[in-house]
Structure formats: C-alpha cells, structure tokens
Amino acid sequence: MSKVGYAGGALLWCCLVSAAVGETYVPGQKVDKDFRSFAQPFLVNHCADCHGEIAPEGNLTLENLGPVDEVNADVWTSVWAQVALQEMPPKDADQPEVIERLQFADWIVAELTRVLKDKGGFQANRDPNKGNFLDHDLLFGPLPEGIKLQPTSSPARIWRVTPQEHITRVNELINTEPEYDPNKPGLRTHGDVVPTNHGGELKLYFGTDRITRWQGGTVAYATAVKSVPAVLSSARNHGLENYPDFYSVNSAEATQILGMADDVLRYMAYGPLSIAEPFQISDNPQSVISQWKGDIRGLPTSLVYSTKVVRPLTPVKDLLEAKEIDDQKLGAAVDYLFESLTFRPPTKQESEAYLAIAKQSVDKLGKEDGAVLGLSAIFLDRDALFRPELAAEGQADQYGRVMLQDWELGLAVNHALRYVKPDEELRSAILEGRMRTREDVRREVERMLSDDSIRKPRVLQFFRDYFDYDLGGYICKDTRALADSGAANGQGHYRAMFDATASTDRLIELILQEDQDVLKQLLTTDKIVATPTDKTYYGKRRSQKEVSASVAAQRKKDEAELAAWMEEHPGEKPPKKKQQQNVNHKVEQAEISGPKIFARVSRRSFGSGSMNPDRILAAAPEGERLGILTQPSWLVSHSDAMDNHAIRRGRWVRERLLGGGIPDVPITVDAMLPDEPNHTLRERMRVTRENYCWTCHEKMDPLGLPFEMFNHAGLFRETELEQPVDTSGAIIDSGDPELDGQVANAIEMIEKLAESERVEQVFVRHAFRFWMGRNETLNDAPVLQEAHRAYKESGGSMKALLTSLLTSDAFLYRTRTEPVTTAAN
C-alpha cells in the first residue's frame, strides 16, 4: 500500500486524529468503527511506508488492502499479529497510541470473526500459543490514561475432559489402586494419573494386578493382556493444550467409547472371567500350564489370573449376577455408574431417563446384553465427557457475570487439582450448600493443597505442559546419529527417556513439597532424580581424541590382566576369554550417588512391573547442569531426529520465560536448515540471519544456542566436530533491560533469568492460562497482579499462587453469553 494509494484515507486521518485523543477504551467491548474511517487511516499512517507495492518488508504488501473479507483474511491475520506484538510499525518509526493500537487489534479480530463465521471461524487469538500477543507491561504495569477495566470473568462453556482424565475415570471402575503410603510418597497411589506403558502409550489394562504367569516374553505378554487405548484425542506437541475451545468428541470417538463401555461393564461384573477361560483363574499356575497346547504366546489364553478379587465390587456386579433384573438393582447400577463417570449424582430426571433406556434395552436384547448396552449409554453422557460451566443458576450482576455454585463450582475446584471424583468432604460441602462463595472455595482449595494423601496430578500436568519435558520418548532418533551421541542404543534410549520423564516428575514433586521459590528452584536446582542409566545421560561426550585414549587404556588394562594371569599360571593355556561387558568409550560416565527414593511410575503392564520406580536423589555434575532446562528429559524433548533444535529451545525461553511472542512462519518461507553434516548446527543456522528471517530469529536463536553445550541426546560436551563447541548467546529485547546482554552458556543464561521478576510474572501468566482454560485479557490484569503478589509474599509458594488463582473472579464467574472477542482474549 502506498500513501498515494490511500491519499483519501490520509486526509480523513488528519480529520480524525484529534477525535481519538481522550477516548475511553474498555477491553472486550465492541469497537464501533469501520474500515474507511478507522482502519484505513491506521494503515496509511503506520504501515504504508514499509508495506507498499515495491519491495515490501517481509514480502507483505498492503497495497489496496480493502475491508476484511474471506479472500484477504490471511493478510489481515498477519496484520493483527504484527500490530498486537508491536512489530508493526517498527520500533524506529512513529508509534500509535496504546489505545489506538488496542482498538485496531480488537477491530481486526472482530471483523475476522464475523467474516469467517461460516468458514470454520477465527481462532488464532484464542490459541494458547498466542497468549503472549497481549503486551506484558500493560498487564503488570500502570495503565495509560483512558483505559477502563471491568471486573473479569470467563465465558460460560463446557470443557472436555482430557485423555488422562477420561482413562483415569474409567480405570476407577475396574482397578483398585493402592492407598497413599506416607513412607513411600513417590510411589503411584490412588488418584494419580494412569501412567503410560514402556512405549509411551496411554492405555487402560484389565486384570494386570491378578496375572501370575504367562507364556512368552514381555512382548507376548503385552499382546495377550486386554487393554484399551485412550480414546479421546489431544494434539500433544509443545505447550499448553487443554483449552475448552479446541476439543470436542467426534462420532468415531463415541463409537470407540461404546465398545470400551461393553468391555468395562462385563469386567466390572465378572472380572477376568469376562476375558479368560475358567481354567485360567487359578492360584496354581502349574495346573494351567498343563492345559496349554502349542505356541499360544500373545493370545489371551496364555495368561494365568489369581483367584483373589481386587477390582471394585459395585451394583453393576450385583445387577449382572442376579437371576432376574428388577428396577431396584437396575436403578442402583444406573446411579452408581452415573456418579462414577460424571462425578456427581444424577438428578431424578436423569436417573429415570437412563433407567428407561436400560429397561427398554433389556426388553429387546435380554438380561445381560440388554443391561450392558443400556448402561453403556451413560459413558456418552455429556457430563461424562465434558465438565459444564454454564452458570445456569443465579442472578447476573451488572456486568453479566454469574458466579458458579454447587456442583459446577465444586467440580471446577476438583478438576483444578484431581482426576478422580470429589472426596467425601468436598462432596458433602456441595450437597449441603457450602460451595457458593469465594471463602468456600478457599477453604476447600487450602484443605486439599495441604493434604499430601490427596493426589493432585493436574498440578504436575501444568509443569509438564509448561516445561515440555515429557516428549523425549516420542522424538524418533536417527539410528546412526543416536549411536554417535553416546546414548543408549535402540529401544534402550526410548525407555531411558520415559524413565527420564518420570524422574523429572519426581524432582518437581520434591520441589513442590518444599514450596519455596518454586520457579527459581526448578530453574537452578543442582539436584537430579536418577536411574543407573543416567550415569551415561548425565555424563560427558568424549572427543575423538579422548575416545581413542579410552580404548587404548582399556586394551592396556586387558593386556595387563592377561600378563598377570600368565605369570600366576606359567605354561598353562589362558582360559577362554569371557565376553566382556560392552564399554561405552564415547562417554565419561557421571558419578551419581545419593539416597534411594521412588518415582511415581509403577504400574503392571509388562512383566512384573512397568518402568522401575527405584531412583536415587543425587547432585548433578557441578558446572555442567543447572535445573530442569539442562536435564536430558528437557533437552531431548527439544531436539529432533539428528541434532539439537536451537530454534525451538530459544522459542521456549522467549515465550515461557520472557513472555515474548513469535508470529507464525509465513507459508512463503522454506523453514529448513541446509543438510551439511560436516558443519555445526550454529554454522547451518546462518540462513536464519538473512534479513527476511532475522526479525523473528533474533528473538529465538541467541537464546537457544547456549544449549549447544549439550548434544541432541542430552549429554554434556565440550567439542563439536572435534572443535571447541561455541555456547555463546544473548538475551535481546527481553522487556527487562537488566536481563539483556551476552551470555557465555546456558547455565549463565539460566542464572540470570531465574533472578528476574519478569520471568516470575510470565510464569504466573502461564499458570493462569492452564487453570482458567483461556488466554488472559487486559481485564485480568488485577487477577494476575494479585496472583504474582501472593506468590512473592509467600516466598515463591505454588500453593499460594494456586489459591489466589482459584479464588479469583476469572475462576469463579462466568458470563452466560460469550463477550465480543478481543485481541487480548
């Protein structure tokens, strides 16, 4: 766009500029302006110089850009991102007033929402990865004159349960998990999330706590055991994901849930007899073995179950075992199953409706099949798959807000911390009308946070989503590159990564237990939770010269041992050499020692156990590691098949610690580094320094390259391609002048960031998003400031931060009709 092309707009701008001065801006309210009188003058005054028809910046031309429509929606989306991030106009140009910028961004979002309503809608502003598009300083600093905030709330909505929540709910129906043992707080306990198996799959297993024998190895065992994978989908990649706006239940998932319901209900009634032959249920495995004929490895008949009953015994068992079905038994099964799956008792209307469905099914299909099919419908109840926050009861205040109450409020509090149904105290409070005020919420939140026996997997899930350290086992490594890294070979590496995730989980839990300076401790702790394998992963990758020296030393040692033997046994033939333990000469293993602890991963899925829970609490090698960001779990999660991923690591630091935003990569950009195996990653990243790329990469690359002190398997190194590794980097344009400057390596950078108040505030912003299920708006500024104040005044307590967030207006109040979407939403 040229200023000549918009001469009329420029003239109009001159007439309107004075009218903008002194305007009051209320975040969330509709910007009652149009393209010609508002948007066009903004583009002319602030964007035309750089984005005209000839050689436009970033290949983005705004020449003759008209009102928002379906055709130019992508261009307007790019304009919105650049304006919201304050990248347009550039910093050396005249800047629009704060209110003017906010109004322009709001106007674009409202227009995109309108024109794309029937084309899938406009969601970019709601994306959790776009939360930082709202200026940090406006949230935590003084507001310019003219901005008038309104009391905040969240939109009325229904929130789909996560795959982890759903499979934990169903697991409660068929498996009895151990109660909390204060002497072994790290072991898995009732209320913890169902862990993945060795392959990282989230599955529900039937009867594993009763299997005493099987034929074949662990692969055959895993194939033979009946299991159901997590049905509900989620786009787990990097970052926060559990926002109500982005997940539903499709027809394929509903069909799978019905199939799972059939299996679960029959197991609830008959236990292993629903999946095994009677002869397989025995306390004498030898008697079963005598009936095994041929190779049955991997078949259900290859298992032996003990006679001990360990599953929950419920009204569903009573119903299906009864000779005749009556309304009382059927009603008891309906009510029990409904509350188990929705976490609340059914209303009279709901109970009667499901009872009618079950009776009709029994009449058509007979006792057993009819009862199973009829009860299966409850698995698809809205509240079994979603958690409503519709605020259907209560009077709206002058801002249209209604406070959640009773079951909606109680389940919101329960969901904030737990994956199992409310305990008796919370349930009683709801039923007795004691979940209707802010103080009611504070009472229950503080009670649950102070009780270690109440497991709170949602808190740990926040840190998984925030740090992204749980993806290492899913990064498919090139075989040759992995072997060269010095890490474990093949499946050993992936098992080590799933173990590493569990170890980091446990370390975070230990820091949360202390509950002081939580974020700083997570960033700077010198403690590690480790397995014997971690001697390699926390070790140092040797240079080629050091590898040769290690090989020579081993040979010399072997020769010395042989010479000593020959001297003691003159004239005798040396015994056949025993097969030596494979020595990894590529790695100088770390010295790891400390007290034994447990990690919360024990679950019988393969063999006698899944992922050994035994760990030690040790100190990381001094000068080489510092906090979560230098643990193998995090480093591998932010790598790729062949190498480190400095861009992704830098983006993580920019977004999660500094609160910066990065626009989406334009479709015109070939986001690939050159394939040059004889060049370092830093050298291959020279392409990101081209003018077209550097505007964004300047915010990421200098923050990611300091982690080059580790290789892509997470091992510490001092050389790369036999040259001293370059670990230098810089913090640039952080928003905190005291942070900006050069850093020698990742440890120096982390130490600086850990002392920053801005980093604390950004952490609070991410906690807000996770627990509110939405991006923050400018109206949330008081909530965020109060949460940060609670965190600081408590000495960095996560419990204080959570209590503040969960008693805030953003958590307690809903607006029944969704407000106009703004750029800050």
C-alpha angles and dihedrals in degrees: 000000000000127000087237090056090054099037091130090052091050092054090048089050091057089055094047103041093084091051091059092058112094095016118148115231120204111187113234097022120117116268100231096206136107138224099258099046099035119011099040094053090048091055092047095048100042111019112029098081094061100030105045127129096273118069096336119198112264090001087281111136120187093184109145092352106171134194117315114282139151093272099053097033092111092055092049090048089055090048090051092051094048094047095044091049091047090238090122121087095029118249094254092057130079108283127220118242115270094249091047091053093047093048092049092051091047091049092053092049092049091049094047090048090052099047095041096046093110095035100066095289132254112285106155093102090054095049110116088225089062095054092104091060085090109086110258094211092058090056098047104023136060115296121236116253112274099040111115117190125207126210107277133236139159125251120265106258148143115248119210114226116245123250089253091052094046097050090045090054092051092043088059089064097059109019129059108212123205120266121246115285110200089200091059105032093162096063120097112270139182107290096034119119117265104259125226123258125247091284094052093253118144105224141159111230125205121220100344091138089064102043110113103165141014139174119248134010131309094283091055089046092051090050094049097050113088111241140164121213122226104279103197114080130225131178096237108182119115128337138006114339114164101096118143092225095065108048136064136154115260129203094260091055091047090054091050091049090055090051091049090048091058091053094045096048093049091048090049087057105037107016114207090351086077090062105023142050118260092249089062092064102082142124088216107069090183091066090055094047089059089062096050110108122192127333106332097158111147094019123114089243091065093076132087119208125197119236093239113115110224104153119097111274107223143167087270088067091047091050099049094041093052117102091226131026117233132180093253096057092040092049092048091052091048094050094044094048093044094055093042091055102035098031092230133079116259121255116244089258093051092047093050093046095053091042089055091049092050094047092049090050092050091050091054103037105024133248105309105027091039094051092047094049093044094050091045089072089071090064087066096047111130093241092050089062102025136038110222122220097175098134089218093165128060139041122287118238123228090282094053093254124142123191117232114243144181113354096001092052095039093050091046089056092044092048091051089067112011146050097201127071121280116286120244095268094054092041091052091048090054095047092047094052095253097126101076107092140058090249091053089057093046091052094053096040093050091046094052095042091053094049111083092190089066104081116221108194093163089069092054090045089058091057091046090053093042099048097029093214096139099075101076095099090055097053102102105219126208106248096229094044091049092050091050091051092066093239127129116293126251117324090001089073095051092047088050090053094051087048089049090055090053090048092053089047089056094047090053090050091053091052091047088051090059088043097194125122086348099176094042091048091049090052098042110025116132091203125103133185106221148180125207089263089062090073083081099039093048090043130097123264105233124226118244089259091054091047091054090049091050092050091049091049091051091050091049090050092050091049092049092051091050092048091050091051092049090051091053093045107038115191094008125120112249113250118255107280113254115235105268123230108259107260117210101218092176092072135055098212120230122246103242122177138143145112120322119255136164132245121215100247108095111130128141106240104121122032116320094336147355122242109348111262094207114110140155128227106229143160119261117241104281116251092011106071137034125173134320095319092065097046117109090240092062097037095051092043086059097047135081136225097286110018150356119302103224092170093056091044091050092047089052092055092045094051105031100038106022099033095231126147130225121203119232116272109264114245088238091065121093097215096197130115118224116268100243111145092182093058128075121248090251090055093048090050090066087101090068090063093068112116094250092055106030096075088073101024091055086069094052116024099062089051094049102042095069086070088067085097083085128055125231092273091055098255120142114247140179098192136048120193086354093300127106106275116245109229099167121128143145144232105230130185092348096160089247111081091201090063098050118101146076122312128198097214145337095284093055090047093049092049090054094046093047091062095052123109089203090059089053091051092050089051089054090051091056092047088052092053094048096050098036094043093225143072118272121257130205088259087063093063094102090050093050093045092049091048091051090047090052090050094050098042091050092053095256099315117172089200091057091047092050094046090052093049095044093051094046126110089246090063099036104042132064132188110222094214115046111248123237108287114250133192088255096055 
